[in-house]
């Protein structure tokens, strides 16, 4: 791990322009300040795309798909370019880490592993997955007078969809960007990437990486801006597929617009993930997992276990352990090596978290701990880890995604009740079970309505082959694995007579 911090000028050199058609382009008028959530200082000024930039970016991606070499490259040729992209990005990991600390508020203890190395690992695996042969041969036969005769044949192929508009979120920006770039480009698509306006610089850096790797012009374009930029990309007739990560509310608008234009979309939306803790669970492990579920990255994760469903016979002991463990979390500046939890992304997001906590305190009961801004930090968008106990599963605080360091504990008496409580949600992104009886935990996993279920914490390391995505209001489509790659393809059948 590297301790030195480059200056702002070092961090942002060359990142003040948009990346369109293989070149960096000056913003015509607007620039937006990007705020460091740890100290409220301006990190830098990000370029904002106007309609001319957006029209040019879509045209560049369209031309690169319709007339350029990229869709006609073999998978092996595309893999060579993207492995150079991977290597160039790995060479910039320290710079990328410091940008993420400043613009996303990622704590130093997590930035290299969770925000960079795991995404790089997934990117490499997505490249390898795309090298598989997904085509198949169909040969119908007829039997006449006991003799078999092939009457025709068909080749079923997986082909690129076309131009992809990728709109990503601020919480795990590099992971989300690479999770879209890898499979989409390896399938032969071209892309316009729009990062969150709160975390634009790590995305604009990818333009430098693309040029260094030799990605053909127009294959990857990077524009920045707010909701109006995303709306333009989603509505433009030159875009064939929308890949969006963000809130449920925005996802519904995108799906509605996509339906009007018969456009495909992939939506990775919100969650209120339940973690069932059975009476035979290891109490310390359960308490640690629950605490991590709402304090990791200040609770800013769609799949985090923010809804703990704990057997009533052990609930008090588990809550006591969580309370004790929470005292040892050091809240502070993301760049400090001792910091265990950093800020939420913005003043607006902190106000949203505070409003949730205030309403829950009035409607339910005061939190077991937390519920306020830390008094020792006068700058930065910090909020204390906050836990509510004895929560009604139908209450707002148990049903709605807070996206801050707030967790709830709900009691249950038997497994059937726990499953019913876990499934009683509009979301279906992730669920979990903690139990010393792995067979029973697996049996319960079959009954949970979620796109991913973790038993006793799941795998020790992030599995690149395991697809991630949700059910119900958590969206549709998958990231990573074979299923994630195929989301960026269409099916084509070529039929011919024998």
Secondary structure, 3 states (H helix, E strand, C coil): CCCCCCCHHHHHCCCCCEEECCEEECCCCCEEEEECCCCCCEEEEEECCCHHHHHHHHHHHHHHHHCCCHHHCCHHHHHHHHHHHHHHHHCCHHHHHHHHHHHHCCCHHHHHHHHHHHHHHHHHHHHHHCCCCCCEEECCEEEECCEEEECEEEEEEEEECCEEEEECCCCCHHHHHHHHHHHHHHCCCEEEEECCCCCCHHHHHHHHHHHHHCCCCCCEEEECCCHHHHHHHHHCCCCCEEEEECCHHHHHHHHHHHHHCCCEEEEECCCCCEEEECCCCCHHHHHHHHHHHHHHHHHCCCCCCCEEEEECCCHHHHHHHHHHHHCCCCECCCCCCCCCECCCCCHHHHHHHHHHHHHHHHHCCCCCECCCCCCCCCCCCCCCCEEECCCCCCCHHHHCCCCCCEEEEEEECCHHHHHHHHHCCCEECEEEEECCCHHHHHHHHCCCCCCEEEECCCCCCCCCCCCECCEECCEECCECHHHHHHCCEEEEEEEEEC
